[in-house]
Amino acid sequence: MRKLFVATGNRDKLREIRAILGDSVEVVSLHDVPPYPEPAETGETLLENALIKAREGYARTGLPSLADDTGLEVEALGGAPGVFSARYAGENASYQDNVRKLLEELGSRPLIERSATFRCVMALVDGEREVWWEGAAEGVILSEPKGTSGFGYDPVFYSYELKKSFAQATAEEKNSVSHRGRALQSLVSEVQQLLSNIK
Ligand code: ITT
């Protein structure tokens, strides 16, 4: 089976990526290759950061490399945390730290002022081409966490489509409407085609 390197060490993302890609490719990650320092995410956009990670992955492994960069954009906060979602409450912030900071920033605003978009860019670099796909999910930020599934900001992200928080949804439900699920769905058939062209 063709191997696809997914340039992330985030096991929560990996679990979702593996579930969505299914048996179409063999996914290997940062946990399966000799360690290398992860490149600094110095880009100003999700796409720039996804490309930084995918290019480094390809340079290090020689395998077609996929990278995910995700951001939560909250309208009332001018699009924050956006590209800084992983380090919103500081370098090495935990998921809980970031959620706490987000709830503090939003304070007692009513739901109507808590609109948010999860956006995910997936970039693939294989030595011949650089391609990317984007997926988005719309919702609102709840005033307190609900549910225990998923990860990151899932407990406070209420999905309009699912009518519950991502952390109250099953993995299948989340993947069917999520930013990551959507980016990957449009990638699946193309990845198979791209990989079958690689000698
Ligand atoms: P890699 O760069 O190694 O892929 P990361 O955790 O640093 O992993 P990002 O830079 O893309 O990933 O940061 C996105 C942050 O947004 C992540 O740490 C989570 O806190 C959050 N996040 C990403 N996808 C999410 C999802 O599906 N549901 C909830 N929160 C998510």
Residues whose N, C-alpha, C, O or C-beta is under 5 A from the ligand:
A	BS01	ITT	A7 T8 G9 N10 D68 D69 T70 S85 A86 F151 G152 Y153 D154
